[in-house]
Amino acid sequence: MTIVAVVADVQVGHEAALWPDGFLNHINHKWQKVLMQYWEDCWSCEDARNAEFVINLAESIEGNNRKDAGRHLVDVNLNHQKDAFVDLIKDYAKDRKYIGVDGSAYHNGLDYNVEEEIAKDVGGEFYGSIANLKFKKTGHVIFATHKAGDAFIYKAQMLDRSSLYFSAIKSKLEEDPDMLLYGHHHQYFRTDTVSRINVIAPTWKFWHPIKGAAKFPQTQPTIGSIFLKLPDNRGQIEIVKKTYKLEHIYSAIREV
């Protein structure tokens, strides 16, 4: 069996996301310390220890947070954000094959590709927009990219539609994927169709104001990672969730 660790939307640099303890002398908020405990716990589990691959579905850093004029950042320097993410992932990418893809330009640099630089820093590979992966040991094909499409609420419809389109172009593909793997939506979601598994990976960022508090109930994130267990002979893929309790930062109860 081959095990694949999957991370997505870590968005290091935002105060609601991970930041290594004391990195560059920054003082972590209490909820970031909780996130660090979750992160270390996740990577200490048996499936993480036995993983041969790490797939990063992008948006590793927050970027400049242009929508909020740079507010709520731990560090505005994109190089520092990138280095902080590398510090978080380097020990877990060591002795494994690291695979990175592109995310949105909003969470990237203007003059260089952060995801590509991260892959270089950890000795991994960067595949651009699409990582269309065939695992030699098991024969499985996984099509991985950052974003499945646009569906703010009805994710099942979005995933089912995407799977249907893949089936429609089956004759044009080298091999039909066993799994379509996405990030972006910050919520774990899975839909199994006749042809394949379709899954959105969790995030490592607590809820933060997105256009203020609009759509607050629909945007509560799933914190954590998933592990893909690929049996030999292209057997049935098992998805193991490692998810954690939310900490409420901007929406915490306040006694008055």
NUDORO-796666 format. One line per field, with one value per residue (C-alpha): chain; residue in one letter; x, y negated, z. Coordinates in steps of 0.2 Angstrom, whole numbers, plus 2048, in hexadecimal, padded with zeros to 3 digits. Layout:
! NUDORO-796666
chaine	(A ...)
residu	(a ...)
c1	(X ...)
c2	(Y ...)
c3	(Z ...)
//
This chain:
! NUDORO-796666
chaine	(A A A A A A A A A A A A A A A A A A A A A A A A A A A A A A A A A A A A A A A A A A A A A A A A A A A A A A A A A A A A A A A A A A A A A A A A A A A A A A A A A A A A A A A A A A A A A A A A A A A A A A A A A A A A A A A A A A A A A A A A A A A A A A A A A A A A A A A A A A A A A A A A A A A A A A A A A A A A A A A A A A A A A A A A A A A A A A A A A A A A A A A A A A A A A A A A A A A A A A A A A A A A A A A A A A A A A A A A A A A A A A A A A A A A A A A A A A A A A A A A A A A A A A A A A A A A A A A A)
residu	(m t i v a v v a d v q v g h e a a l w p d g f l n h i n h k w q k v l m q y w e d c w s c e d a r n a e f v i n l a e s i e g n n r k d a g r h l v d v n l n h q k d a f v d l i k d y a k d r k y i g v d g s a y h n g l d y n v e e e i a k d v g g e f y g s i a n l k f k k t g h v i f a t h k a g d a f i y k a q m l d r s s l y f s a i k s k l e e d p d m l l y g h h h q y f r t d t v s r i n v i a p t w k f w h p i k g a a k f p q t q p t i g s i f l k l p d n r g q i e i v k k t y k l e h i y s a i r e v)
c1	(800 806 801 7FF 7FE 7F4 7F5 7EB 7E9 7F5 7F6 805 806 7F4 7F1 7E3 7EF 7FF 80F 81E 821 82C 831 83A 836 824 818 80B 7F9 7F2 7E7 7F7 7FF 7EF 7F1 803 7FE 7F2 7FF 80C 7FF 7F9 80B 80E 800 804 7FE 809 818 815 811 81C 815 810 804 802 7F3 7F9 7F6 804 805 7F9 802 7FF 7EC 7E8 7D5 7D8 7E6 7F3 7E9 7EA 7FB 809 816 814 824 81F 831 82F 81E 825 834 827 81E 82E 832 821 822 835 836 826 82C 83D 83F 82E 82A 822 817 810 804 7FF 7F1 7E9 7F4 7EC 7F7 807 815 814 826 829 81E 81E 818 826 833 82C 82E 840 843 83D 845 834 82B 820 813 80B 7F8 7F5 7FD 7F7 7FF 800 808 813 812 7FF 7F9 7ED 7EB 7E7 7E3 7E8 7E5 7E1 7CF 7C1 7B6 7A9 79C 79B 78E 78A 79B 793 78C 79D 7A6 79A 79A 7AD 7AD 7A0 7AB 7BA 7AF 7AA 7BC 7C2 7C7 7D2 7DC 7EB 7E3 7D2 7D6 7D1 7D0 7CD 7D6 7D3 7D6 7D0 7C0 7C7 7BA 7BC 7AF 7AE 7A3 7A5 79E 79D 7AE 7B9 7BB 7BA 7C0 7C4 7D2 7D1 7DB 7E6 7DF 7D1 7C2 7C6 7BB 7B8 7AF 7AB 79F 795 792 799 790 795 7A7 7AC 7BC 7C1 7D2 7DF 7E5 7E1 7EB 7E8 7EB 7EE 7ED 7F7 7EF 7E5 7DA 7CD 7D4 7D1 7D1 7D6 7D1 7DC 7D1 7D0 7C5 7C2 7C9 7BE 7C8 7BE 7AD 7B1 7A3 7A5 79C 795)
c2	(800 7EE 7E0 7CE 7BF 7B0 79E 78F 77D 77B 768 765 752 74F 74E 75B 767 771 768 772 76E 75E 75F 74E 749 747 74A 757 754 761 769 76A 775 780 782 786 794 79A 79A 7A3 7B0 7B3 7B6 7C2 7CE 7DF 7DB 7CB 7D5 7E2 7D6 7D7 7C7 7B6 7AD 79A 793 781 771 775 762 754 747 735 736 729 72A 724 718 724 725 735 73A 741 73B 731 738 746 74D 74E 756 763 767 769 776 77F 780 788 795 799 7A7 7AF 7AE 7B5 7C6 7C5 7BF 7AE 7A8 796 78E 77C 772 762 752 74A 755 754 748 73C 73F 751 761 765 777 77A 773 77E 78D 789 785 796 7A0 7A4 7A1 794 798 788 787 79A 7A9 7B8 7C6 7D9 7E2 7F0 7FC 7FC 7F6 7E9 7D9 7C9 7B8 7AB 798 78A 785 790 782 776 77C 772 77D 78C 795 7A6 79F 797 7A7 7B2 7A6 7A6 7B9 7BA 7AF 7BA 7C9 7C0 7BD 7CF 7D3 7C3 7C8 7D3 7DB 7D8 7D2 7DC 7CC 7B9 7B0 79E 790 77E 77F 782 78F 7A2 7A9 7B9 7C0 7D1 7D3 7E3 7E0 7D8 7D0 7BD 7B4 7A3 7A3 799 789 784 772 76E 764 752 744 746 737 733 740 743 756 759 76A 771 76D 776 780 791 791 79F 7AB 7BB 7CA 7D5 7E7 7EF 802 80D 811 801 807 7FC 7EC 7E8 7D6 7D3 7C2 7BA 7AB 7A0 795 783 774 765 755 747 74F 754 752 742 740 72F)
c3	(800 7FC 808 802 80E 807 80D 806 80A 818 814 820 824 829 83C 83B 833 838 83D 844 856 858 845 841 853 850 85F 85B 860 86C 85E 853 860 860 84D 84F 85C 84F 841 84B 851 83F 839 847 843 83B 82A 829 82F 822 814 804 7FC 801 7F5 7F9 7F0 7F1 7FA 806 80B 80D 803 804 809 7FC 800 812 80E 816 827 832 82C 837 82B 81B 813 806 808 81A 818 80C 817 826 81C 817 829 82D 81F 81C 829 823 810 814 80D 804 7F3 7F4 7E6 7E5 7DA 7D6 7E0 7DC 7D9 7E8 7F3 7E9 7E5 7D7 7D2 7D5 7D8 7EB 7E8 7DC 7E8 7F7 7EC 7E9 7FB 801 7F2 7EB 7DA 7D4 7C6 7C2 7C1 7C0 7C9 7BE 7C8 7C5 7D4 7CD 7DC 7DC 7CA 7D1 7C8 7D2 7C9 7D6 7D4 7DF 7DB 7D5 7CF 7D6 7E2 7F2 7FA 7EF 7EF 7EB 7DA 7D6 7D9 7D0 7C1 7C0 7C1 7B3 7A8 7AB 7A6 796 791 796 784 783 793 795 7A4 7AD 7BF 7CE 7D8 7D5 7E3 7E8 7F5 7F5 7FE 80F 813 812 806 7FD 7EF 7E8 7D6 7CC 7C4 7D2 7E3 7E3 7F2 7F9 806 816 81B 829 82B 838 832 82E 828 815 80F 821 829 819 817 828 82A 819 81B 82B 826 829 832 82E 820 817 814 804 806 7F5 7F5 7E8 7D8 7D7 7E5 7EE 7F4 807 80D 81F 827 834 839 849 853 84D 857 856 854 84C 851 863 870 87A 88A 88C)
//
